[in-house]
Structure formats: C-alpha cells, structure tokens
Amino acid sequence: MLNDFVIRFANVNGTGSASANDMFAKAIFRMGIPVSPKNIFPSNIQGLPTWYEVRVSEKGYLGRREGIDIMVSVNPQSMPKDIANVKSGGYFIYDSTKELYKDFIRDDIHYLGIPMMQMCMDKFADPRQRQLLKNMIYVGALSALLDIEIEVLQGIIQQKFKGKEKLVTANYEAMEMGRQYAQEHFTCPFPEHRVARRDLVNDWIMMDGNSACGLGAVYAGATVLSWYPITPSTSLADAFGKYAKKYRIDPETGQNNFAIVQAEDELAAIGMVIGANWNGARSFTATSGPGVSLMSEFLGLAYFAEIPTVLVDVQRGGPSTGMPTRTQQSDLLIAAYASHGDTKQVLLFPSTPAECFSMMGEAFDLAERLQTPVLVMTDLDLGMNENMSPPLKWDQSKPYDRGKVFNAEQLEQMTERFGRYLDVDGDGIPYRTIPGTHPTKGSFFTRGTSRDEYAVYTEEGPAYVRNMDRLVKKWETAKQYVPGPELYQREKQSAFGMLFFGTTTYAANEARDLLTEQGITLDCMRVKAFPFSQEVQQFIDNHQRVFIVEQNRDAQFKSLIVNELAINPAKLTSILNYDGFPITADVIRQKIYEQLVGKLKPPFAEHEPGEPSESEVSE
Amino acid sequence: MTFVRPVFRHPESPKNALGYTKKFYEGALSTLCAGCGHDSVSGAIIQACFEMAVEPHKVAKLSGIGCSSKTPTYFLANSHGFNSVHGRMPSVATGAYLANRDLMYIGVSGDGDSASIGMGQFVHAIRRNLNITYIIMNNGCYGLTKGQDSATADFGSINKSGAANLYQAIDMVGLALELGATFVARSFSGDKDQLIPLIKAGMSHPGFALIDVVSPCVTFNNNVGSTKSYDYTREHIEATAAVDFVPIMEEITTEYAEGDTVAVQLHDGSTIHLNKLAPDFNPRDRHSAVSKLYQAKASGEILTGLIYIEPETRDLHSLLNTTSLPLNTLEKEVLCPGQQVLDNINASLR
C-alpha cells in the first residue's frame, strides 16, 4: 500500500549495515512520511544476525506492526527464518551471488535476486569497501522498487560524508548500481508498496531516547555523571559526554564544566551520584535493570537520608541478565520500592525523545525539590531506536528548581537551631544545607541510621515514627509536583478505559483507533509519573472496566495501581506483552476485543514463526 | 561510653591562627568502648585540624559503617558529615569531591569497611587519586557484631574466643603501594607523636593519602595471642622515622641532625621532616618502600611512619581537566546551552 508497509533488513552484526539502513529510514522521513525504524540486535559485537525493521505509516502509527511485507536478506545465516517471516504475497530481496537453495522457495511470495556481492567484487577493490557498499546496493535497488526520491538519498549521503568526497562518490556509485539493476530486472516500483512525498512529519525530529536524555541532562545543569557500562543505557552516558564536550568546555581555559567517571560498578556509580548531589552538584547515573538491583541499597540511603538523586533506567528484558538487547517495562516494582525497609521512589515515564529530554529537567527539579531519588524509566525501544518525535523543547526562562536549601545569609540570620529533618513548612519537605556554607551554622550529620529532626542519631521509637510519617507526607506532596497524566478525551465517552505509559503509548494509540473502527470506544489515559495523582484514581473510578497495557509478565504497573490506590482489582484487566519485542497494536486490539466481544477467528495478528510471541491476558 | 567530658575549659586555652580553641574542633561524645583506639585517632584528627588551623566548615568528613565509621560524629562538629553505606564511603567521597574541589575531605573507614565489603571502592579511589585523607582504623575485627575476624587479621592471630585465624591477612599498606597510592603511611593509635604529623601531612597531600592506623579493639581483640592488641603492637612496632610536620606558614625552628633526616616538601609548600630515618630506606622511592615493608613483615615487625610519598601528583580533578571552580557553584548561564543551540540541534535531526 502507498506509504504503508513494513520492511525488514536481515544483516550480519558489524558489517556496516546500520549506517545504510539509517539512510533508508531517514530518506522516507525526509519525504514527509511517518516512519519508525527499530533495531533488533543480538548481544554480540560481530558476526551474529541482526535485523532492522522499518514501519512506514501514512497514518502516523509509530508502534511496531507484525507481518513483514518486504524482507531484504544479506545474511545467509538467518535466511530460512527470514523467508518464513515474509507475509504471504510479500517480497524477498536477497543477494543472488549464490543461487538460492531450492528448499527455501515458497510459492506465495516474490523473490527478487540481486547479485550484490558479485557487483561489489567487480566494482570495488578494497575488501572492507566491498562489504560496506554492498549495503548501499540494496538501498539503491529499494529506491527504485519503492519510489524513494534519489535526490533525498544523495543529500543524506552528502551530509553524512561531508568532506570525504571519495566516500560520497563510492556510495553514489554503489547506490546507482543497485538502482539500475532493479530498474532493468524488476517492475519498478512495486505495485503494492511504494512511497510518495507527503507533508506529515511537521517539525518533528528523529532521535534516540538515550541521546535525548543525555542532552536533557546537559540542559538540566547536571555536572557530574557516574556510570557503569551496561546495555542498553551505555549510549546515554556516551551522549552526555558528547554533548558536554561540545557545550560545556570553558572557551577561555579549555577546562570542563562537568565531570564524568566510569565507575568500577553500579554501586560506586550511584554512590558518587549521591555524594555529588549531597554536596550541591546536579548529578545522575544511567543504567538498566541489573544496575538498579545493585543500586538498591544506595537508593534506600538517598530516600531515607533525603538526598536528591537522578537515575535513568533504560529497561531491558529481565530477570537476571535476561534479554540484554530486547525491550521490556519490567523494572517498575524494583524501581518504585527500591531498597529494603519502607521506601517509595518517584518514577517518571517518558514516551518520546522529546519527553526524554524535558523529563531530565523535571527529574532534577523534582529530585532537588523533594530531596529524594527520581528514576526516569525509559526502555531499550525508546532509548536505542531512532524514534520520530516532536522537536525538543526547553523553557529557557524557567530557573532550575534547587529546592529548599539554606544559603550562608539565611543561616547567618537564623536564630533558632537548624533542624535538617524539621518539617518547617508542613509539606514534609525539610531544608537542607550544602557543606562549606557557614562556619558555625547549618552543619549536620547525614546518615542512613534513624535520627531525630536535628539529624542526631536516635533509636527512640516516636522519633523514628515521626520521621517515617513525615516521609509519607512528603510523598503526598510529591503528587502535586510530578507531571500529571495525559487524557485523550475531554469527556467520558465509554464505560471502558485503557491505561498505559512509556513506549506502550505508540501501540495503544493505534489500537484505540482500530477498536473504534470495530465499534469499540475506549477512553484513554497515559500515566507520566509515580506517585499517581488523583486523576488516575478518578479515571479508574469513572470507568466500569479499565485495561492496563504494559510490557512485562507480572502486570507490575497494575500492581502499583492496586497497591497505591483505592481500587477494586477486579475491574482492572491486564494486556501484557513480554517477548522482548515492542508491543503491537494488533496484540492490544485482539486481547481487548476478546475480552469485550469474544474470540475472533485467527489469524487476527500475523504470527511470525521462529520468534516467540508470548502476549497474553491475565486478570 | 568512654568518658564524660567536662563542660569547663580553661579560659586561656591556646588559640590557633584562626583564633579558634581546640574545643571548636571537637564533636559529640563518643559512644565507643572505654579505651577504644578509635577515640585516640579521633583525638589526633582534632589536634591535627586545630594545629593546622583548618576551617571546620571547609572540611567534609565521610565514613562507611562500623565502629570506626561512627567516629566522624566525635570530631569537627562544625563540619558536614556523611555516615554512608557499608564499604561505600570512597564512592560517596568521590562524588562529593567532584562536586566541590575546594573542601578538604577526611574519610574514615575500618578494616571490615575497606578490606572486605568495600575493597573494590577502596582500590578504585586510589586508582583515581581521589584527594582525600583516608584513615583506616584497623583493629583486625568486627566490633559492632561482636568480634569476628576481619580480613586484616593476621594469619594465626588468636581472637577472643581462642580461635586462630585461618587466612592470610590483607595488608592495606602493601596493597596501596602496589596500586600506586601517592601517600602511604601506617601508624598506631597509641603513638600520637607520630600519628598527628602524619594526619597533617596527609591533609596537605594533594591526592589519595592513606593512613592505616592500628587501633586496638579493647573489647574483642586485645587478648594475648592477638597481633592487633595494644601490647603486641607496642612490642612489634618499627618506625621508619620520627615524623614532624611543618606547615607552610611556620618557620622551621627545630634543629635536625644531618645525615639521618629527610625533609620532604609537599605540594602546598609545607614540609615533612623524617628524623632518625631508617637506613637503606627512601620514602620517595616506591621500590624502597615496598622492600622495607617486606623486610619488616619478614622479621615480624609492624612498620609505621610515612612509608611512601609522591609529593607532586595529579589528583582526580586534574586528571579530568575539570574547571578550577567548584562544580557546585556553576550557574545555569554556564551550564545550559540555551535555545539557539537547541534550535540547531533540532534542525540537525530532521
């Protein structure tokens, strides 16, 4: 269909395919057509199969869609599976330098062979070039088959290899070879699938969430980053470093207005973050599930001793090492209640790169306002894919909210005794001081042990309870500060509601439209933060039944709802997906339809053999 | 509880260069056992800070968990303190130091805190040359949990229950030397004449300054057969030199005999005088320090004093090329690249 198909590239990790595939997606984006590329990569540096899947959607649906219309295969290793995954009537484009094995022939799909390797061998001398430019041959062929404007692709190549004219020429040549081969040998463009210029992406950008978070931290005034390498959060730390080097080096002295330490482990990473924040610098770390497990003890300290802390959790498949290169939303419970004892942690749920960027600012403001950890819960799907997103927005006039901090002058004028954990304003948030502020006033001892209002160690029950109750009061105060949910309708339209958050949003939006087409109207709410505000309670109260869509096995978000709100769990129905792939609208539609109407005849969603699809409904 | 401290102080108590009396450097009353070596170390820290005339509020004192880690409450009441998580003080101190390079950092830890649960962080703080005076109050046992052997307990050392330790000891001084620490000292809580100048020198050192202090546990590890008891330590101590510290502002008045004295000038201009220096030992030569340490070990002695120093050294901020201003003082105008830059970034992503 015009501007509506899914294409998957089957590549070998480490062969330069990522760059060519990015160009392909970017070209469609620049033609004004909504596009959502996703990397499906192994936990491996070189040699294993890797896929790149691009969904093109005139309607602007950015979630993953099952069913592959076009497969580009340059990896013999995964070929049988790749052929099996093509939708009936779809296309299989492959490197025909070697003849296709007869057993691989399906009679319900089209085969388009291009002798890519042979063409490269004939044209280029350098072995590495031969490998890299093979990818550009299929990009060129696709430009003919899908009707992609060649000038757009050329512009991208020029931009990418600016100043390296030889590379520009070689890439042009390879692309042109592929284009010509396709025009000479196949019907171009495809009758079913092609693109046509539109004006549907407005001022949107394409960016990965990790880069957006890293840049957000620069804008938010973070000066100290301590981190430990872990997929899929590593590129977030890299991005902060890249942007800091660009925008945070003093032009006169050449010195850094930031410090980055690659810690020895996640424990040290979060320890440094807490130490720096304690000492008045905005500091953060980025990690994933295993890191959050290791950081839990320190998160308890930061919660109890009330030290601002910002952590980005780019979630991946768990538990344990789990699926390091697959996506999930399965760290919710460990994050929300991180550490032993009674703890509650503030969580934010961005769903676009623009929100990754802006929520880093909110995270630091909240952490300092509330003097507590704030965990920004993204995931691999958001963090490591080039997601289409509204442009990044920043309110330059808004000052950083550094929270309740007494400065030297305020301390000097203070006649009463300074009480670090004294609830002066009745909102549960005490005042803090930064080391080195005043010679004789405001010093206190920070500790993870119980203490009284003046930070003096105590094991007195009443003093301990007063403190714990004040922390609950602070938690209530937090509900006013955290970003509220997004409602998708002005007035109630249905007895049924759908609740979702983070990257599930893409598929949920689409599912909502699909269900409307089938006569089922759903009211929708996207939650952006924990603790939940009153509106979340109201939304559930106002609906007879609410579907909660999330990407984990145990319905962790539903657990949070049930645990924190006065809700009868029986009215909540979970729609779950946890196979490591981003949830699809079809899965949501199918499950909700089954719940409300009854079983549909299969196949509703196209199931891909060879890949598990463990989506299911639980109540 | 150790003692009840008199409220009365001599009205003419001596004052330091800042006009503060020693009382200004004290902290809360100690809740450690009477006779605990750690209280002597706290006393030495107070004395050193008083004599050095440091501004207490320009000091941050950090610790982990354990008897030793309680002590920052007992000195420098006008300093901010941070009693963090077991074994994790080095990371908290690293973060704090990154945020504000202008404060002086005193880290207090124990043998359980640094040689077992916190070994990883201890090692990496040295590797990064964190600018901190890192004092290990080393008693070879876990006091708060009633006297289990720690990783620094010597092989065969008898604990209070009469059992001989089965395992090799971790020597924190040897380890620090091996790791490239730029200031390595060992002392004894009962030897203030040596400990106080070492703390002063450590505070003047612009990098990681380890002072491993044998600080006996009177309750659980002061018995016959223990190699960390007061008696054993006194009998087996071998000092590399008598130590004297001369701050930059003071005129050198003491006369030192020639030949057996080494004066080491520190980065900030102050000087450590090492008198009656052991022959064949040069504290500025790591090889010599390691060799001296092994010799002492072989002869069953506990080597104390300044064991190694590298006065000119690059600390963490220098290695990271951080601004000379404390990072926690930078304002939004410096930190936030602003709207124009963001517009350009957005444009580049289309």
Interface residues (C-beta under 8 A of the other chain):
Chain A: F29 R30 D203 W204 I205 M206 M207 L215 V218 Y219 A220 G221 T223 V224 S226 Y247 R248 D250 T253 G254 Q255 N256 N257 F258 A259 I260 V261 A263 E264 D265 L267 A268 A269 I270 G271 M272 V273 I274 G275 A276 N277 W278 N279 G280 A281 S283 E297 F298 L301 P391 L392 K393 W394 Q396 P399 Y400 T433 I434 P435 G436 T437 H438 P439 T440 S443 F444 F445 T446 R447 G448 T449 Y457
Chain B: E55 P56 H57 K58 A60 L62 I65 P72 T73 A77 N78 S79 H80 G81 F82 N83 S84 V85 R88 P90 S91 V92 A93 T94 G95 A96 Y97 L98 A99 N100 D102 L103 G120 Q121 V123 H124 R128 H317 L320 N321 T322 T323 S324 L327 N328 L330 K332 V334 L335 C336 P337 G338 Q339 V341 L342 I345 N346 L349 R350
